Amino acid sequence: MTTPEPGRFITFEGGEGAGKTTQLRLLALHLRGLGRDVVTTREPGGSTGAEQIRDLLVQGAAGRWDGVSEALLHFAARRDHLRHTVWPALRQGSWVLCDRFADSTTAYQGYGFGVALASIEQLYQLAVGDFQPDLTLILDLPAAQGLARAVARGGDNDRYERMDLAFHQRLRDGFLRIAEAAPRRCAVISAEDTVDAIAARIQTAVEQRLA
């Protein structure tokens, strides 16, 4: 029996309104056109247990949880998501595209809410271990522009979209610091261009990094 080729794990990160979901969908279409088996998923969520935790995180008042509580909930959801969705798909040789992963916890709960980065790293090691994405695409957009897009889009109108501009600026700064600290894993993609132009840059980054 032939062993399947190892799968790839690609994560999409960025602030509110950066267009992650749209670009993930377009990359999935592109990769399927190349004959790849692709699984699309999201965090928080992506498995039955993780989706139940997602409801706790995105619904309710903006100040419902403090940063530590949120970080704990995110890693509980992440562990369930990895065990039931991501790792099984990768073992089958699928390319897994995920809308947010652990960098969002570092940005939102760490840089946004002030939870110690060392504590978030400890939670990562406990819940995730040495596993990391093969490529992280960080869609970068000025905080005010991204927040305006998110509000205009409507949709879930979740707790994070109702937080102030200063919080969202800390998120953007946090994502850029993450990318600076992990340049081999992360690719920063400007999200200020057209949807097609952004998609083309993403395809190029995937081809160059994961060829």
C-alpha positions as CSV (number, residue, x, y, z in Angstrom):
1,M,0.0,0.0,0.0
2,T,1.4,3.4,-1.0
3,T,1.9,5.9,1.8
4,P,0.3,9.2,0.9
5,E,2.5,12.3,0.5
6,P,2.6,14.4,3.6
7,G,-0.1,17.1,3.7
8,R,0.5,20.8,4.2
9,F,-0.9,23.1,6.8
10,I,-1.5,26.7,5.7
11,T,-3.0,29.2,8.0
12,F,-4.5,32.6,7.2
13,E,-4.1,35.4,9.8
14,G,-4.8,39.1,10.1
15,G,-7.1,41.6,11.7
16,E,-10.8,42.1,11.3
17,G,-11.9,42.8,7.7
18,A,-8.7,41.7,6.0
19,G,-10.4,39.2,3.7
20,K,-9.0,36.0,5.1
21,T,-12.1,33.9,4.4
22,T,-12.4,35.0,0.8
23,Q,-8.7,34.4,0.1
24,L,-8.8,31.0,1.7
25,R,-11.6,30.0,-0.5
26,L,-9.8,31.2,-3.6
27,L,-6.6,29.4,-2.7
28,A,-8.6,26.2,-2.1
29,L,-10.0,26.5,-5.6
30,H,-6.6,27.1,-7.1
31,L,-5.0,24.1,-5.3
32,R,-7.9,21.8,-6.2
33,G,-7.4,22.9,-9.8
34,L,-3.8,21.6,-9.5
35,G,-5.1,18.2,-8.3
36,R,-4.6,18.7,-4.5
37,D,-7.0,17.3,-2.0
38,V,-7.9,20.3,0.1
39,V,-9.6,20.6,3.5
40,T,-10.8,24.0,4.6
41,T,-11.5,24.8,8.2
42,R,-11.4,27.6,10.8
43,E,-10.6,28.6,14.3
44,P,-12.1,28.8,16.8
45,G,-14.1,25.9,15.5
46,G,-13.5,23.3,12.8
47,S,-14.7,20.3,14.9
48,T,-17.8,19.6,16.9
49,G,-16.3,20.4,20.3
50,A,-14.4,23.4,19.0
51,E,-17.5,24.9,17.4
52,Q,-19.3,24.7,20.7
53,I,-16.5,26.7,22.3
54,R,-16.6,29.2,19.5
55,D,-20.1,30.2,20.4
56,L,-18.8,31.1,23.9
57,L,-16.0,33.2,22.5
58,V,-17.7,35.2,19.7
59,Q,-21.1,35.8,21.3
60,G,-22.1,38.1,24.2
61,A,-20.8,41.4,25.5
62,A,-17.3,42.7,24.4
63,G,-16.0,42.4,28.0
64,R,-17.5,38.9,28.6
65,W,-14.1,37.3,29.1
66,D,-10.7,38.5,30.2
67,G,-7.6,37.7,28.2
68,V,-6.6,34.7,30.2
69,S,-10.0,33.1,30.1
70,E,-10.1,33.6,26.3
71,A,-6.7,32.1,25.8
72,L,-7.7,29.0,27.8
73,L,-10.9,28.6,25.7
74,H,-9.0,29.0,22.5
75,F,-6.4,26.4,23.3
76,A,-9.1,23.9,24.4
77,A,-10.9,24.5,21.1
78,R,-7.6,24.2,19.2
79,R,-6.7,20.9,20.8
80,D,-10.1,19.4,19.8
81,H,-9.7,20.8,16.3
82,L,-6.3,19.4,15.7
83,R,-7.2,15.9,17.1
84,H,-10.4,15.6,15.1
85,T,-9.8,17.6,11.9
86,V,-6.4,18.9,11.1
87,W,-4.1,16.0,12.1
88,P,-6.2,13.2,10.5
89,A,-6.4,15.2,7.2
90,L,-2.7,15.8,7.1
91,R,-2.0,12.1,7.7
92,Q,-4.2,11.4,4.6
93,G,-2.0,13.8,2.5
94,S,-4.5,16.6,2.3
95,W,-3.6,20.3,2.2
96,V,-5.4,21.9,5.1
97,L,-6.2,25.6,4.9
98,C,-7.2,27.2,8.2
99,D,-8.9,30.5,8.8
100,R,-6.9,31.6,11.9
101,F,-4.7,29.5,14.2
102,A,-2.4,30.1,17.2
103,D,-1.0,33.4,15.9
104,S,-4.4,34.9,16.4
105,T,-4.3,33.9,20.1
106,T,-0.9,35.6,20.4
107,A,-2.2,38.7,18.6
108,Y,-5.6,39.0,20.2
109,Q,-5.1,37.7,23.8
110,G,-1.3,38.5,23.9
111,Y,-0.8,41.8,22.2
112,G,-4.5,42.8,22.3
113,F,-5.4,42.0,25.9
114,G,-1.9,41.9,27.5
115,V,-1.7,38.2,28.4
116,A,2.0,37.3,28.9
117,L,3.4,35.9,25.7
118,A,5.4,33.3,27.7
119,S,2.1,32.0,29.2
120,I,0.6,31.7,25.7
121,E,3.7,29.8,24.6
122,Q,3.3,27.4,27.5
123,L,-0.3,26.8,26.5
124,Y,0.8,26.2,23.0
125,Q,3.3,23.5,24.1
126,L,0.7,21.8,26.2
127,A,-2.1,21.8,23.6
128,V,-0.2,21.7,20.3
129,G,3.4,20.6,21.1
130,D,6.0,21.0,18.3
131,F,3.5,21.1,15.5
132,Q,3.5,24.3,13.4
133,P,1.9,25.5,10.2
134,D,4.0,24.9,7.0
135,L,3.1,28.5,5.9
136,T,1.3,31.3,7.6
137,L,-0.2,34.0,5.4
138,I,-0.7,37.3,7.3
139,L,-3.1,39.6,5.5
140,D,-2.1,43.1,6.5
141,L,-4.4,46.1,6.5
142,P,-4.5,49.4,8.4
143,A,-6.6,48.9,11.5
144,A,-9.2,51.6,10.8
145,Q,-9.7,50.3,7.3
146,G,-10.1,46.7,8.3
147,L,-12.5,47.6,11.1
148,A,-14.6,49.7,8.7
149,R,-14.8,46.8,6.3
150,A,-15.8,44.4,9.0
151,V,-18.6,46.7,10.2
152,A,-19.8,47.3,6.6
153,R,-19.9,43.6,5.9
154,G,-22.3,42.9,8.8
155,G,-22.4,39.2,9.3
156,D,-21.8,37.9,12.9
157,N,-20.9,41.3,14.3
158,D,-18.9,39.4,16.9
159,R,-17.4,40.7,20.1
160,Y,-14.0,41.5,18.6
161,E,-15.5,43.8,15.9
162,R,-17.1,45.8,18.8
163,M,-13.8,46.6,20.5
164,D,-12.2,50.0,20.1
165,L,-9.7,51.1,17.4
166,A,-6.8,51.1,19.8
167,F,-7.3,47.3,20.4
168,H,-7.3,46.7,16.7
169,Q,-4.2,48.7,16.2
170,R,-2.5,46.5,18.8
171,L,-3.6,43.5,16.8
172,R,-2.1,44.7,13.6
173,D,1.2,45.5,15.4
174,G,1.1,42.1,17.0
175,F,0.7,40.3,13.7
176,L,3.6,42.2,12.2
177,R,5.8,41.4,15.1
178,I,4.9,37.7,14.8
179,A,5.9,37.8,11.1
180,E,9.1,39.5,11.9
181,A,10.0,36.9,14.5
182,A,9.2,33.9,12.2
183,P,10.1,35.0,8.6
184,R,10.6,31.5,7.3
185,R,7.1,30.5,8.3
186,C,5.2,33.8,7.7
187,A,4.5,35.8,4.6
188,V,2.9,39.2,5.0
189,I,0.5,40.0,2.2
190,S,-0.9,43.5,1.7
191,A,-4.7,43.3,1.8
192,E,-5.2,46.8,0.4
193,D,-5.4,45.7,-3.3
194,T,-8.1,44.0,-5.3
195,V,-9.3,40.6,-4.4
196,D,-7.7,39.1,-7.5
197,A,-4.3,40.8,-7.0
198,I,-4.2,39.6,-3.4
199,A,-5.1,36.1,-4.5
200,A,-2.2,36.2,-7.1
201,R,0.3,37.2,-4.4
202,I,-0.9,34.4,-2.2
203,Q,-0.5,31.8,-4.9
204,T,3.0,33.1,-5.6
205,A,3.9,32.8,-1.9
206,V,2.6,29.3,-1.7
207,E,4.5,28.2,-4.8
208,Q,7.7,29.8,-3.6
209,R,7.5,28.6,0.0
210,L,6.0,25.1,-0.5
211,A,7.2,24.0,-3.9
